Amino acid sequence: MAHERKRLMTGRVSKNKMEKSVVVEVERRVPDPRYGKIVTRRSRFHAHDETNECNVGDLVEIREHRPISKTKRWVVVRVITKAMEV
């Protein structure tokens, strides 16, 4: 049985109030279909964070995974940069 490559995305953690879960916001820049102007689109993904190491504002890499719960289909692979503490 062949395994296909899983999708990888990079985004910022927008919420981390759940146990072992985070919400990651991924931005992409696409041209407007009518006018052609480049606009920013955002998608939000619930991701599994096994070690609870992610904080709001962290830049993380997430990978597609089998369904873990009703809304979680992504897992945090690594934290690229930590958010600055105030």
C-alpha positions, 0 to 999 in steps of 0.5 A, a space after each residue: 500500500 503506497 503512502 502519499 505525502 501529507 500536506 504541510 502548512 505554516 501558520 501562527 497559533 491564534 488560540 491555545 486554551 484547549 488541552 493538547 490542541 491549538 488553533 493555527 491561522 494560515 494566510 495565503 495571498 491570492 489574486 481577486 477573481 474579478 479585479 486581479 488585486 492580490 488579497 490575503 485569505 486566512 484559513 483556521 485549522 485545529 491542530 493536535 499539540 501533544 506536548 502543549 508547547 505552543 503559545 499564542 503568536 508562535 509560528 508553527 508547521 502543521 501536517 495533515 493527519 488522520 482524524 483525531 477528533 470531530 474538528 482536528 485533522 492536523 498535528 503540530 510538527 515543530 515550532 519554527 519561532 516562538 512569540 516574544 514574551 511581554 
